[in-house]
Amino acid sequence: MTIHAALALLGAIPDKIAAPESFLNHWFSNFWIVLVLKVVVVMGFVLTAPLGVGYMEHKVLAHMQARLGPMEAGRFHGWAQLIADGVKFVQKEDVIPRAADPVVFTLAPAVALVPYIAIFVVLPFGHTIWAENLDIGIFYVLAIGAVSVIGVLMAGWASANKFALIGALRAAAQLIAYELPLVLAAVAVVMQAGTLSLVGIADAQNHFWYILTQPVMAGIFLVASLAELTRPPFDMPIADSEIIFGAYTEYTGLKFAFFLLSEYGGIVVMSAVASVLFLGGFLPLPGLSMIPGPIWMFGKIFALSFVIVWLRATFPRLREDQLQRFAWIKLVPVALIWILGIAFVKVATG
């Protein structure tokens, strides 16, 4: 018996607990089969969940604003309207401005979309239902999520359009301002959970969800997520009444559709991350454990997505100065004070 094993047996050093294994790894032993299946599952979710959120936004806004909207496609409540829009995007001419940089202009939509696809890889929908369970899962999510703004900057610069460039610069300034409160909100959860793994953070909430102990950070995370996604009331980078449609002004057809898909994919991703951090992820409410974990996760994602759509129909757009002041003067100081309080409680109770 080694010294480490002897100390672990005596309790001086906790023995290493084996990480849970993905259900695909449990079913199949071949690496390539598992890899292909994980890619298929992730891409299938990426291509369906954002469409569901997009359909929900159209219909929810229509009811909130007392207007019918498109109702003919698919007959029943216009359920096939998004499919019709997809066909329309495919048929549209792919126009590239003469003065634009064609390579950067073409790559920008993919750069904006790929980070959200990469984040889906680490989102847990059950104790064993995930593609990868990284020990630094939340760090990975925050780092990869910040890459999407590069696609917006590429689009604004390559379009050779001053309104597109203004929108891209606004998006970059907004990302810098609201990335810090977003990270601080996640740090507060990590301090309480004692792990960076998204699966571990969800499991740590088996007694109570962290929204009960950290409601302020949950609110900060939601507000910062809206700003990161440039969703109303933080949609200054695409203020159509001022700068047409920001960095996306010159885009048509499938390229524009990819930007829309990245927006709705971002809503799903941020809702999923918020569900894991503050709503227990795939964990059920007490007494309702008979409902499978994935259903709980899907329900929480679409509930938060509904809130994001609701805010769009409720609040007016902020001015640029109001947007920046709200981040630096209000959200960041409150988040830092809250983290100091958590550190004090951890030390006092440790």
VOGU-3710 file (C-alpha; in Angstrom, 3 decimals, decimal comma):
1> mtihaalall> 0,000/0,000/0,000  1,400/3,399/-0,987  1,727/6,308/1,453  -0,956/8,253/-0,437  -3,369/5,319/-0,298  -2,682/4,827/3,421  -3,313/8,495/4,172  -6,491/8,404/2,071  -7,657/5,341/4,014  -7,067/7,163/7,296
11> gaipdkiaap> -8,993/10,182/5,992  -6,062/12,574/5,931  -6,276/12,857/2,160  -9,612/12,372/0,409  -9,436/9,593/-2,144  -10,065/10,644/-5,739  -13,668/10,232/-6,727  -14,170/8,867/-10,221  -15,891/11,317/-12,568  -19,224/10,167/-13,995
21> esflnhwfsn> -19,082/8,626/-17,454  -21,151/9,851/-20,383  -23,959/7,486/-21,379  -22,487/7,246/-24,898  -19,116/6,184/-23,504  -20,951/3,627/-21,383  -22,822/2,171/-24,352  -19,979/2,178/-26,905  -16,291/1,470/-26,415  -15,084/2,576/-29,852
31> fwivlvlkvv> -13,721/6,129/-29,713  -14,736/7,085/-33,261  -18,299/5,827/-32,886  -18,681/7,813/-29,669  -17,178/10,905/-31,306  -19,520/10,744/-34,304  -22,571/10,199/-32,075  -21,631/13,145/-29,858  -21,210/15,393/-32,900  -24,586/14,281/-34,261
41> vvmgfvltap> -26,329/14,867/-30,916  -24,735/18,293/-30,366  -25,405/19,504/-33,911  -28,954/18,167/-33,792  -29,603/20,141/-30,626  -27,901/23,252/-32,051  -30,081/23,176/-35,165  -33,396/22,509/-33,386  -33,437/24,256/-29,996  -32,666/27,760/-31,394
51> lgvgymehkv> -35,446/27,294/-33,962  -37,857/26,486/-31,145  -36,801/29,625/-29,285  -37,133/31,668/-32,484  -40,662/30,381/-33,053  -41,508/31,089/-29,425  -40,217/34,651/-29,723  -42,359/35,332/-32,795  -45,535/34,028/-31,172  -44,913/35,391/-27,670
61> lahmqarlgp> -44,204/38,875/-29,011  -47,278/38,656/-31,238  -49,533/37,909/-28,271  -47,849/40,435/-25,964  -48,196/43,188/-28,553  -51,750/42,192/-29,571  -50,972/41,348/-33,196  -51,438/38,109/-35,106  -48,301/37,965/-37,207  -47,875/35,275/-39,898
71> meagrfhgwa> -50,535/32,592/-39,404  -50,809/30,821/-42,771  -47,606/28,751/-43,061  -48,432/25,323/-41,690  -52,035/26,392/-41,108  -52,064/25,828/-37,323  -50,864/29,069/-35,735  -48,256/29,516/-38,465  -45,987/26,809/-37,037  -44,060/26,430/-40,320
81> qliadgvkfv> -43,181/30,116/-40,654  -39,564/29,567/-39,593  -39,228/26,839/-42,224  -40,609/29,269/-44,812  -38,111/31,891/-43,639  -35,290/29,356/-44,010  -36,336/28,596/-47,591  -36,478/32,341/-48,248  -32,917/32,830/-46,943  -31,629/30,015/-49,168
91> qkedvipraa> -33,231/31,565/-52,254  -31,893/35,067/-51,624  -28,933/36,322/-53,605  -25,591/36,269/-51,800  -24,468/39,888/-52,174  -20,980/41,047/-51,154  -20,271/44,808/-51,315  -17,648/45,785/-53,879  -15,418/47,484/-51,298  -15,739/44,674/-48,743
101> dpvvftlapa> -13,043/42,166/-47,836  -14,667/38,993/-49,280  -12,750/36,471/-47,167  -13,316/38,155/-43,801  -16,883/39,073/-44,808  -17,649/35,407/-45,530  -15,950/33,987/-42,430  -17,597/36,361/-39,956  -20,956/34,508/-39,618  -19,172/31,224/-38,880
111> valvpyiaif> -16,906/32,849/-36,285  -19,993/34,260/-34,557  -21,832/30,904/-34,560  -19,103/28,326/-33,826  -18,428/29,424/-30,189  -22,026/28,687/-29,211  -21,801/25,259/-30,834  -18,626/24,605/-28,843  -20,349/25,581/-25,586  -23,116/23,007/-26,166
121> vvlpfghtiw> -20,437/20,322/-25,807  -20,119/20,847/-22,031  -23,764/21,548/-21,138  -25,112/18,734/-18,900  -28,687/17,486/-19,306  -28,324/14,741/-16,702  -25,771/13,080/-14,447  -24,404/11,219/-17,480  -26,027/13,105/-20,371  -23,350/15,382/-21,752
131> aenldigify> -20,692/15,334/-24,463  -17,734/16,324/-22,268  -17,457/16,909/-18,524  -14,515/19,285/-18,213  -13,007/20,026/-14,818  -12,855/23,686/-15,910  -16,283/23,668/-17,554  -17,494/27,127/-16,505  -14,113/28,669/-17,374  -14,364/27,046/-20,806
141> vlaigavsvi> -17,899/28,427/-21,287  -16,938/31,992/-20,358  -13,770/31,929/-22,484  -15,402/30,473/-25,588  -18,469/32,700/-25,271  -16,323/35,821/-25,516  -15,020/34,728/-28,943  -18,321/35,420/-30,717  -17,764/39,180/-30,611  -14,783/38,653/-32,927
151> gvlmagwasa> -17,232/37,546/-35,608  -19,221/40,758/-35,104  -16,049/42,861/-35,358  -15,044/40,995/-38,508  -18,482/41,620/-40,026  -18,443/45,331/-39,211  -14,912/45,932/-40,461  -15,155/43,809/-43,606  -18,468/45,338/-44,728  -16,818/48,667/-45,661
161> nkfaligalr> -19,860/50,413/-44,211  -19,571/53,085/-41,535  -22,849/52,076/-39,879  -21,717/48,451/-39,744  -18,397/49,521/-38,214  -20,156/51,664/-35,594  -22,343/48,683/-34,656  -19,325/46,408/-34,367  -17,466/48,875/-32,132  -20,540/49,260/-29,952
171> aaaqliayel> -20,732/45,470/-29,629  -17,064/45,276/-28,584  -17,478/48,050/-25,997  -20,602/46,369/-24,656  -18,840/42,998/-24,398  -15,955/44,502/-22,437  -18,342/46,270/-20,068  -20,637/43,331/-19,314  -18,157/40,450/-19,479  -16,832/41,398/-16,039
181> plvlaavavv> -20,163/41,224/-14,124  -20,980/38,013/-16,014  -17,717/36,422/-14,882  -18,115/37,707/-11,322  -21,586/36,182/-11,100  -20,167/32,836/-12,208  -17,263/33,180/-9,739  -19,722/33,578/-6,864  -21,391/30,278/-7,804  -18,046/28,512/-8,187
191> mqagtlslvg> -17,010/29,681/-4,709  -20,163/28,238/-3,185  -20,105/24,994/-5,193  -16,364/24,390/-4,793  -15,932/23,175/-8,388  -15,575/24,528/-11,931  -17,307/21,540/-13,529  -20,828/22,251/-14,773  -21,907/18,746/-13,753  -20,390/19,311/-10,313
201> iadaqnhfwy> -22,100/22,702/-9,934  -25,467/21,151/-10,757  -24,900/18,244/-8,368  -23,889/20,660/-5,598  -27,435/22,060/-5,643  -29,106/18,771/-4,662  -30,326/20,315/-1,379  -31,313/23,782/-2,650  -30,868/25,814/-5,808  -28,376/28,664/-5,691
211> iltqpvmagi> -30,957/31,209/-6,777  -32,182/31,012/-3,170  -28,779/31,930/-1,744  -27,562/34,181/-4,571  -30,588/35,974/-6,061  -28,547/39,142/-6,662  -25,938/37,283/-8,701  -28,671/35,499/-10,638  -30,115/38,881/-11,609  -26,674/40,215/-12,558
221> flvaslaelt> -25,980/37,133/-14,665  -29,291/37,528/-16,517  -28,741/41,225/-17,198  -25,142/40,665/-18,331  -26,268/37,792/-20,569  -28,787/40,071/-22,273  -26,036/42,618/-22,892  -23,636/39,959/-24,185  -26,297/38,784/-26,639  -27,137/42,414/-27,592
231> rppfdmpiad> -30,773/41,682/-26,774  -33,230/44,462/-25,855  -32,970/46,645/-23,874  -29,231/46,307/-24,579  -29,461/46,237/-28,387  -27,440/49,387/-29,105  -25,103/47,549/-31,551  -28,072/46,817/-33,850  -30,135/49,939/-33,195  -32,116/49,947/-36,458
241> seiifgayte> -33,447/53,473/-35,878  -29,881/54,838/-35,720  -27,438/52,598/-37,595  -29,752/50,464/-39,811  -28,833/47,007/-38,462  -25,315/47,453/-37,162  -22,641/45,000/-38,205  -25,178/42,901/-40,124  -26,364/45,694/-42,438  -24,663/44,380/-45,588
251> ytglkfaffl> -25,503/40,706/-45,052  -28,115/38,780/-47,006  -29,236/35,202/-47,524  -27,605/32,369/-45,605  -24,912/34,578/-44,100  -27,574/36,698/-42,407  -29,398/33,516/-41,375  -26,234/32,311/-39,615  -26,145/35,524/-37,582  -29,780/34,998/-36,601
261> lseyggivvm> -29,031/31,388/-35,676  -26,108/32,540/-33,527  -28,407/34,990/-31,712  -31,001/32,357/-30,877  -28,260/29,826/-30,147  -26,800/32,335/-27,710  -30,164/32,655/-25,983  -30,322/28,877/-25,535  -26,707/28,699/-24,323  -27,022/31,520/-21,791
271> savasvlflg> -30,335/30,124/-20,547  -28,738/26,695/-20,147  -25,707/28,086/-18,302  -27,951/30,159/-16,018  -30,053/27,040/-15,364  -26,959/25,106/-14,290  -25,540/27,922/-12,158  -28,680/29,050/-10,341  -31,565/26,614/-11,005  -29,935/23,259/-10,358
281> gflplpglsm> -29,604/22,331/-14,020  -31,139/18,905/-14,525  -32,084/18,509/-10,835  -35,853/18,362/-10,118  -37,949/20,214/-7,592  -38,548/18,317/-4,319  -41,137/15,590/-4,742  -40,965/15,625/-8,564  -37,990/13,337/-9,093  -40,124/11,044/-11,259
291> ipgpiwmfgk> -39,705/13,565/-14,104  -36,423/12,846/-15,969  -33,532/15,283/-15,658  -33,380/16,233/-19,368  -37,022/17,356/-19,259  -36,218/19,595/-16,277  -33,257/21,045/-18,143  -35,290/21,719/-21,285  -38,066/23,277/-19,209  -35,687/25,624/-17,406
301> ifalsfvivw> -33,991/26,640/-20,668  -37,253/27,561/-22,353  -38,567/29,273/-19,209  -35,515/31,565/-19,126  -35,750/32,056/-22,891  -39,356/33,161/-22,359  -38,157/35,722/-19,804  -35,611/37,059/-22,323  -38,361/37,447/-24,931  -40,631/39,035/-22,328
311> lratfprlre> -37,992/41,663/-21,525  -37,748/42,533/-25,220  -41,466/43,312/-25,300  -41,341/45,312/-22,056  -38,328/47,636/-21,812  -37,173/50,392/-24,187  -33,630/50,558/-25,507  -31,000/52,150/-23,270  -28,748/54,954/-24,435  -25,065/54,137/-24,867
321> dqlqrfawik> -24,026/56,185/-21,828  -26,748/54,576/-19,687  -25,630/51,142/-20,806  -21,975/51,706/-19,869  -22,736/53,438/-16,553  -25,082/50,645/-15,514  -22,295/48,066/-15,974  -19,335/49,878/-14,458  -20,985/51,916/-11,690  -23,722/49,537/-10,543
331> lvpvaliwil> -23,260/45,903/-11,576  -19,511/45,537/-11,038  -19,386/47,100/-7,521  -22,423/45,095/-6,364  -20,899/41,868/-7,713  -17,550/42,538/-5,990  -19,242/43,282/-2,661  -21,313/40,105/-2,963  -18,191/38,015/-3,663  -16,485/39,478/-0,598
341> giafvkvatg> -19,525/38,476/1,455  -19,393/34,922/0,106  -15,675/34,715/0,866  -16,314/35,875/4,432  -19,066/33,283/4,926  -16,914/30,501/3,441  -14,005/31,328/5,734  -16,242/31,732/8,793  -18,015/28,406/8,207  -15,010/26,503/6,868
//
